Amino acid sequence: MADTNPAPSSLRRLGIALLALTVTSGAQAAGSAFRLQSPTVAPNSTLSNDQVYSGFGCSGKNISPALSWSGAPSGTKSFAVTVYDPDAPTGSGWWHWVVYNIPATVSGLPVGAGNAGGKLPAGALQGHTDFGTPGFGGACPPVGAKPHRYIFSVYALKTDRIDVPDEASAAMVGYMIHANSLAKASVTAHYGR
């Protein structure tokens, strides 16, 4: 009588494949629940002149884009938003916007929220960018450089507020964001000149 059982190595490969599929599916489901969207900044798009800095040799409008998020995990007590350029020729990237202490009841920021006179949610604060001031600072890569990546991120936090000094650097606020993060969602856009 012939043995109809698959070889142990075939079973092992099948088991490993099923485990990998289960882990991958679970990671995708968990990772896709928290989402960041923008009617202004599409994933992998080129930023418009509205999101380009006005200064440092750039002549954009420097308007923060509208952002909205959904699917925050259970236990979220506040949100933070950052815009970061990892390609800046500084050795440490460039922080373009840092907003924190956004109440958990908020699900987005309107166009211009990061500008002088912009409408931030009650209690939300803006940290200092690498331009040296709080508020939104648009894209302004060096002339002739390969287009830079601008990573717009929202973080769901397990604390209702980040307590840092008013003059805290973006790196310090970023440290506190990462220490309290439950989930992160991002959209990356590009800009070169």
Kinemage of the C-alpha trace (Angstrom):
@kinemage 1
@onewidth
@group {chain A} dominant
@subgroup {mainchain}
@vectorlist {calphas} color= white
{ca met a 1} P 0.000 0.000 0.000
{ca ala a 2} L 1.424 3.387 -1.007
{ca asp a 3} L 1.997 6.116 1.591
{ca thr a 4} L -0.431 8.980 0.800
{ca asn a 5} L 0.777 11.252 3.597
{ca pro a 6} L 2.820 14.243 2.420
{ca ala a 7} L 6.468 14.193 3.399
{ca pro a 8} L 7.232 15.900 6.728
{ca ser a 9} L 9.278 18.573 4.923
{ca ser a 10} L 6.275 19.395 2.693
{ca leu a 11} L 4.055 19.761 5.756
{ca arg a 12} L 6.669 21.938 7.412
{ca arg a 13} L 6.879 24.216 4.330
{ca leu a 14} L 3.081 24.421 4.152
{ca gly a 15} L 2.889 25.257 7.871
{ca ile a 16} L 5.545 27.970 7.526
{ca ala a 17} L 3.767 29.432 4.483
{ca leu a 18} L 0.425 29.517 6.331
{ca leu a 19} L 2.042 31.096 9.393
{ca ala a 20} L 3.709 33.761 7.225
{ca leu a 21} L 0.403 34.472 5.468
{ca thr a 22} L -1.398 34.769 8.822
{ca val a 23} L 1.252 37.097 10.284
{ca thr a 24} L 1.321 39.231 7.122
{ca ser a 25} L -2.479 39.459 6.972
{ca gly a 26} L -2.645 40.379 10.651
{ca ala a 27} L 0.036 43.034 10.265
{ca gln a 28} L -1.711 44.521 7.237
{ca ala a 29} L -5.056 44.579 9.035
{ca ala a 30} L -3.532 46.182 12.125
{ca gly a 31} L -1.463 48.628 10.080
{ca ser a 32} L -4.264 49.681 7.757
{ca ala a 33} L -6.775 50.579 10.482
{ca phe a 34} L -5.233 53.960 11.362
{ca arg a 35} L -5.191 56.174 8.255
{ca leu a 36} L -4.055 59.680 7.339
{ca gln a 37} L -5.555 61.454 4.340
{ca ser a 38} L -5.367 64.888 2.780
{ca pro a 39} L -7.384 66.532 0.012
{ca thr a 40} L -4.292 68.670 -0.582
{ca val a 41} L -1.390 66.201 -0.371
{ca ala a 42} L -1.868 62.884 -2.154
{ca pro a 43} L 0.499 59.972 -1.436
{ca asn a 44} L 3.651 60.141 -3.606
{ca ser a 45} L 2.527 63.432 -5.157
{ca thr a 46} L 4.534 66.602 -5.672
{ca leu a 47} L 3.768 69.370 -3.190
{ca ser a 48} L 2.140 72.446 -4.689
{ca asn a 49} L 3.438 75.990 -4.284
{ca asp a 50} L 0.953 76.326 -1.399
{ca gln a 51} L 3.114 73.978 0.729
{ca val a 52} L 6.453 75.602 -0.246
{ca tyr a 53} L 8.237 77.815 2.286
{ca ser a 54} L 8.441 81.584 1.881
{ca gly a 55} L 12.063 82.410 2.751
{ca phe a 56} L 15.482 80.698 2.594
{ca gly a 57} L 15.413 81.417 -1.160
{ca cys a 58} L 11.973 79.860 -1.650
{ca ser a 59} L 8.914 81.858 -2.651
{ca gly a 60} L 5.958 79.635 -1.847
{ca lys a 61} L 2.750 80.445 -0.002
{ca asn a 62} L 3.735 78.376 3.078
{ca ile a 63} L 0.198 77.161 3.839
{ca ser a 64} L -0.256 74.034 5.947
{ca pro a 65} L -2.437 71.440 4.202
{ca ala a 66} L -5.711 69.994 5.401
{ca leu a 67} L -5.242 66.618 7.083
{ca ser a 68} L -7.757 64.091 8.374
{ca trp a 69} L -7.369 60.760 10.126
{ca ser a 70} L -9.509 57.808 11.085
{ca gly a 71} L -9.278 54.419 12.758
{ca ala a 72} L -7.337 55.444 15.860
{ca pro a 73} L -6.699 52.538 18.219
{ca ser a 74} L -8.548 52.023 21.468
{ca gly a 75} L -6.893 53.921 24.297
{ca thr a 76} L -5.994 56.973 22.195
{ca lys a 77} L -5.994 60.046 24.457
{ca ser a 78} L -4.530 62.623 22.060
{ca phe a 79} L -2.877 63.062 18.679
{ca ala a 80} L 0.268 64.682 17.334
{ca val a 81} L 1.088 65.691 13.761
{ca thr a 82} L 4.555 66.102 12.276
{ca val a 83} L 6.052 66.917 8.896
{ca tyr a 84} L 9.616 65.706 8.465
{ca asp a 85} L 12.144 65.805 5.609
{ca pro a 86} L 14.653 62.948 6.048
{ca asp a 87} L 16.601 64.106 2.968
{ca ala a 88} L 17.656 67.540 4.248
{ca pro a 89} L 21.453 67.914 4.114
{ca thr a 90} L 21.809 68.315 7.871
{ca gly a 91} L 22.731 64.818 8.983
{ca ser a 92} L 19.525 64.731 11.024
{ca gly a 93} L 16.743 65.691 8.602
{ca trp a 94} L 14.487 68.734 8.967
{ca trp a 95} L 11.317 69.232 11.039
{ca his a 96} L 8.758 71.302 9.107
{ca trp a 97} L 5.810 71.086 11.483
{ca val a 98} L 5.100 69.723 14.956
{ca val a 99} L 1.606 69.887 16.484
{ca tyr a 100} L 0.804 68.101 19.721
{ca asn a 101} L -1.834 67.883 22.466
{ca ile a 102} L -4.547 67.546 19.830
{ca pro a 103} L -7.614 66.225 21.713
{ca ala a 104} L -8.692 62.643 21.015
{ca thr a 105} L -12.082 63.947 19.823
{ca val a 106} L -10.432 65.718 16.866
{ca ser a 107} L -10.067 63.927 13.524
{ca gly a 108} L -8.265 66.487 11.398
{ca leu a 109} L -6.735 69.901 10.849
{ca pro a 110} L -8.069 72.435 8.327
{ca val a 111} L -6.000 74.168 5.637
{ca gly a 112} L -3.886 76.886 7.240
{ca ala a 113} L -4.123 75.519 10.804
{ca gly a 114} L -0.336 75.794 11.118
{ca asn a 115} L -0.160 79.399 9.964
{ca ala a 116} L -0.404 82.640 11.954
{ca gly a 117} L -4.071 83.068 12.808
{ca gly a 118} L -4.757 79.457 11.810
{ca lys a 119} L -7.409 77.506 13.627
{ca leu a 120} L -5.908 74.782 15.799
{ca pro a 121} L -8.154 72.687 18.059
{ca ala a 122} L -8.492 73.975 21.633
{ca gly a 123} L -5.500 72.848 23.689
{ca ala a 124} L -3.298 71.936 20.696
{ca leu a 125} L 0.199 73.416 20.590
{ca gln a 126} L 2.770 73.897 17.849
{ca gly a 127} L 6.409 73.165 18.543
{ca his a 128} L 9.422 74.876 17.066
{ca thr a 129} L 10.454 73.713 13.612
{ca asp a 130} L 13.995 73.661 12.294
{ca phe a 131} L 13.283 77.103 10.830
{ca gly a 132} L 13.452 78.238 14.484
{ca thr a 133} L 9.814 79.181 14.988
{ca pro a 134} L 6.577 77.384 15.820
{ca gly a 135} L 4.033 76.789 13.080
{ca phe a 136} L 4.130 75.259 9.623
{ca gly a 137} L 7.298 75.668 7.562
{ca gly a 138} L 6.928 74.450 3.993
{ca ala a 139} L 9.297 72.609 1.696
{ca cys a 140} L 12.498 74.376 0.639
{ca pro a 141} L 15.167 71.923 -0.502
{ca pro a 142} L 18.458 73.148 -1.982
{ca val a 143} L 18.368 74.128 -5.670
{ca gly a 144} L 19.368 71.216 -7.888
{ca ala a 145} L 18.997 68.568 -5.193
{ca lys a 146} L 17.101 65.377 -5.882
{ca pro a 147} L 13.458 65.940 -4.817
{ca his a 148} L 13.112 65.544 -1.060
{ca arg a 149} L 10.543 63.413 0.751
{ca tyr a 150} L 8.107 65.195 3.061
{ca ile a 151} L 6.547 62.750 5.503
{ca phe a 152} L 3.247 63.933 6.962
{ca ser a 153} L 2.445 61.784 10.019
{ca val a 154} L -0.251 61.581 12.648
{ca tyr a 155} L 0.381 59.724 15.887
{ca ala a 156} L -2.263 58.294 18.216
{ca leu a 157} L -0.922 58.806 21.747
{ca lys a 158} L -1.612 57.076 25.062
{ca thr a 159} L -1.365 60.357 26.984
{ca asp a 160} L -3.745 63.308 26.886
{ca arg a 161} L -0.874 65.808 26.824
{ca ile a 162} L 2.827 66.046 26.185
{ca asp a 163} L 4.428 68.267 28.776
{ca val a 164} L 7.489 70.021 27.329
{ca pro a 165} L 8.834 73.577 27.704
{ca asp a 166} L 7.508 76.209 25.290
{ca glu a 167} L 10.934 76.465 23.664
{ca ala a 168} L 11.362 72.681 23.272
{ca ser a 169} L 13.047 71.534 20.077
{ca ala a 170} L 11.194 69.408 17.552
{ca ala a 171} L 13.524 66.557 18.517
{ca met a 172} L 12.435 66.785 22.170
{ca val a 173} L 8.757 66.841 21.230
{ca gly a 174} L 9.440 63.965 18.817
{ca tyr a 175} L 11.025 61.965 21.634
{ca met a 176} L 7.895 62.431 23.758
{ca ile a 177} L 5.633 61.560 20.822
{ca his a 178} L 7.502 58.309 20.169
{ca ala a 179} L 7.571 57.429 23.882
{ca asn a 180} L 3.758 57.701 24.008
{ca ser a 181} L 2.790 56.431 20.547
{ca leu a 182} L 0.107 53.768 20.089
{ca ala a 183} L -0.028 54.023 16.290
{ca lys a 184} L 1.257 56.091 13.398
{ca ala a 185} L -0.140 56.835 9.935
{ca ser a 186} L 1.766 58.716 7.228
{ca val a 187} L 1.543 60.192 3.749
{ca thr a 188} L 4.749 61.004 1.869
{ca ala a 189} L 4.974 63.674 -0.849
{ca his a 190} L 7.952 65.077 -2.740
{ca tyr a 191} L 9.344 68.430 -3.778
{ca gly a 192} L 12.462 69.596 -5.592
{ca arg a 193} L 13.650 72.794 -7.228
